[in-house]
Amino acid sequence: MAPGDIILPSSIREMTVTLDDVHSLFHLPIAGTFFTPVHRDQETALQMVRDALEVDELDVLKEFGDTRGFHLRMSWLRKVYQQLVDAERYEAAARACMLHLVACTHFADKSAYYIDVRYLTLFNNLDTPCWAWGVAAQTMLYTALDAASRPDT
């Protein structure tokens, strides 16, 4: 050891967020099916949004153009949710609401305005909640920490 080296206690050197921490803090299940995002081209992303949220294809294409990618704005999701509730299409409204909820909590990133459409697959089948949400939240946390720790961020 060289003079001037700082010695950190092992508890600080080895500090990380574990699945047990995620489960204890957020009470999210860490057992279940792992979420694997699907490869998205424009047609796949368009079909995902159309099927899950029952919206018009032109509205989705305009949203993709406005966000310059396969993303949905939070304000757009809120508008779609209200339209679905008014039309009494409650299952699609539930998907829009849940996507908005996880976008603001578990999958929040530095944009704070968008959510990627790949997360819609989490809500395809509302009858069987089988996802390992804690694993997905921890993965998103590490991804966000990686992005935040880059010098150009």
C-alpha positions in Angstrom: 0.0 0.0 0.0 1.3 3.4 -1.0 1.4 6.4 1.4 -1.7 8.5 1.0 -3.9 5.6 -0.2 -7.4 5.7 1.3 -8.6 2.5 2.9 -12.4 2.1 2.8 -14.2 -0.3 5.1 -15.4 -3.4 3.2 -19.0 -2.4 3.9 -18.5 0.7 1.7 -16.4 -1.0 -1.0 -18.9 -3.7 -1.6 -22.1 -1.6 -1.3 -24.7 -2.3 -4.0 -28.4 -2.7 -4.3 -29.4 -6.3 -4.1 -32.6 -8.1 -5.0 -33.3 -8.6 -1.3 -33.1 -4.8 -0.9 -35.5 -4.2 -3.8 -37.9 -6.8 -2.3 -37.6 -5.3 1.2 -37.9 -1.7 0.2 -40.5 -1.8 -2.6 -42.3 -5.1 -1.7 -41.9 -6.2 -5.4 -41.8 -9.9 -6.2 -38.4 -11.1 -7.2 -39.6 -14.5 -8.3 -41.6 -15.0 -11.6 -41.1 -14.7 -15.3 -38.2 -12.5 -16.4 -39.0 -9.6 -18.7 -37.1 -9.8 -22.0 -37.7 -6.8 -24.3 -38.7 -7.7 -27.9 -36.8 -6.4 -30.8 -38.7 -3.4 -32.1 -38.9 -2.2 -35.7 -41.6 0.4 -36.6 -44.2 -2.3 -37.6 -43.7 -4.3 -34.4 -43.8 -1.2 -32.2 -46.9 0.1 -34.0 -48.7 -3.2 -33.6 -47.8 -3.4 -29.9 -49.4 0.0 -29.2 -52.4 -0.7 -31.4 -53.1 -4.0 -29.8 -52.5 -3.0 -26.2 -54.1 0.5 -26.2 -56.6 0.1 -29.0 -55.6 3.4 -30.6 -55.6 4.5 -34.2 -52.5 3.8 -36.3 -52.1 7.4 -37.5 -52.1 8.6 -33.9 -49.4 6.2 -33.0 -47.3 7.1 -36.0 -47.7 10.8 -35.1 -46.5 10.0 -31.5 -43.5 8.1 -32.8 -42.7 11.1 -35.0 -43.1 13.6 -32.2 -40.9 11.5 -29.8 -38.4 10.6 -32.6 -38.4 6.9 -31.7 -40.6 4.1 -30.4 -41.6 6.0 -27.3 -44.8 7.4 -25.8 -45.1 10.6 -23.9 -46.7 10.7 -20.4 -49.1 13.4 -21.6 -50.1 11.3 -24.6 -50.7 8.3 -22.3 -52.9 10.4 -20.0 -54.9 11.6 -23.0 -55.3 8.1 -24.4 -56.3 6.8 -20.9 -59.1 9.4 -20.7 -60.4 8.6 -24.2 -60.5 4.9 -23.3 -62.3 5.5 -20.1 -64.8 7.7 -21.9 -65.3 5.0 -24.5 -65.7 2.4 -21.7 -62.8 0.3 -23.0 -61.5 -0.4 -19.5 -59.0 -3.2 -20.2 -57.0 -0.9 -22.6 -57.5 1.9 -20.1 -56.0 -0.3 -17.4 -52.9 -1.0 -19.6 -52.5 2.8 -20.3 -52.7 3.5 -16.6 -50.3 0.8 -15.5 -47.8 1.8 -18.2 -47.9 5.4 -17.0 -47.5 4.2 -13.4 -44.4 2.1 -14.0 -43.0 4.8 -16.3 -43.2 7.2 -13.4 -41.9 4.8 -10.7 -40.0 1.6 -11.5 -38.9 2.5 -15.1 -38.2 6.2 -14.6 -35.2 7.4 -16.5 -33.5 10.7 -17.1 -35.9 11.8 -19.8 -38.9 11.9 -17.3 -41.2 12.4 -20.3 -41.2 9.2 -22.3 -41.6 5.5 -21.9 -40.4 3.0 -24.4 -43.2 0.9 -26.0 -41.3 -2.3 -25.2 -42.8 -2.2 -21.7 -46.3 -2.7 -23.1 -45.6 -6.4 -23.3 -45.7 -6.5 -19.5 -49.4 -5.8 -19.7 -50.5 -8.1 -22.5 -52.2 -10.5 -20.2 -53.8 -8.8 -17.2 -55.2 -12.0 -15.8 -51.9 -13.5 -14.6 -49.5 -11.2 -12.8 -46.4 -13.4 -13.1 -43.6 -11.0 -13.7 -40.5 -10.7 -11.5 -41.0 -6.9 -11.0 -38.2 -6.6 -8.5 -35.7 -7.9 -11.0 -37.0 -5.6 -13.7 -36.8 -2.6 -11.3 -33.3 -3.4 -10.3 -32.2 -3.8 -13.9 -33.6 -0.5 -14.8 -31.9 1.1 -11.7 -28.5 -0.2 -12.8 -29.2 1.0 -16.4 -30.1 4.4 -15.1 -27.0 4.5 -12.8 -24.8 3.5 -15.7 -26.2 6.4 -17.8 -26.0 8.9 -14.9 -22.3 8.0 -14.2 -21.0 8.7 -17.7 -19.0 11.9 -18.0 -21.1 13.2 -20.9 -24.4 12.9 -18.9 
